[in-house]
Amino acid sequence: MKRLTSALLATAVLAAAPQAFAQVVGHATLGVSVTELDAVIKGVSVKKQVLGKPVYNEANQIVGNVQDLIVTPENAVSFAIVGAGGFVGVGRHDVAIPVNQFTYAQGKITLPGATKDAIKALPEFRYERQEKPAKT
């Protein structure tokens, strides 16, 4: 119902204002165009619908939780960091899994073929510490 209300509101706004919402500032365009807004409305909110959510296998067993998403330098979400095992984050084993291996339907994140043991057997993901640029 909430999504329908948002979609109806966005449609009304689009009908009332046929010009693009994007603004040109200098040489850069800020915001989204009318065409892009439709994709935004149909998209998934990472904060509300992905981060911290359980990951299921096709047997409907929870195999982990989504801890983070990795955006590559090419501006694509390429990997999900999934944590398995542990209690309240202690002893959790985080792994990177390509996002194209997941399915998302009806608010549920599924990783076909996964088990907690299979995830724990994958190489552990650790964030690299980024070096600060040297002061000149």
C-alpha positions, 0 to 999 in steps of 0.5 A, spaced: 500 500 500 505 504 501 509 503 495 502 504 491 501 511 494 508 513 493 507 511 486 501 515 485 504 521 488 510 520 483 505 519 477 501 526 479 507 530 480 510 527 473 503 529 470 503 536 473 511 537 471 513 535 464 519 538 465 525 534 467 527 534 475 534 534 474 538 541 474 544 543 470 549 546 475 555 549 471 557 543 467 554 537 471 547 535 472 544 534 479 538 530 481 534 525 476 530 526 470 523 524 469 525 517 466 530 516 471 525 517 477 521 511 474 527 507 475 528 510 482 520 508 484 521 501 482 528 500 485 529 497 492 532 501 498 538 498 500 537 501 507 530 499 508 530 492 504 537 489 504 542 491 509 541 487 516 536 482 512 537 475 513 539 471 507 535 464 505 537 458 501 531 455 497 529 450 503 527 457 506 533 456 511 537 462 514 544 462 512 546 469 514 545 476 514 547 482 509 552 486 512 554 491 507 554 492 499 560 493 495 560 498 489 566 498 485 570 503 481 565 503 475 559 505 480 556 498 480 554 494 486 558 488 485 558 484 491 554 483 498 558 482 504 554 476 508 555 474 515 554 467 517 555 464 524 557 468 531 552 471 536 551 479 536 557 479 531 562 476 535 565 470 531 561 472 525 564 469 518 563 475 513 564 473 506 563 477 499 558 474 494 557 476 487 550 480 487 548 476 481 548 470 485 542 472 489 535 473 487 530 478 491 522 477 490 517 479 495 522 482 500 526 476 501 533 475 499 535 468 497 542 465 495 540 458 492 545 452 494 547 456 500 548 453 507 551 456 513 557 451 513 558 453 505 558 460 507 563 459 513 568 455 508 569 461 503 575 465 504 573 471 510 572 478 507 576 483 511 576 490 509 582 493 507 585 499 511 585 505 506 592 509 506 591 517 507 594 521 502 601 524 504 600 531 505 604 535 500 
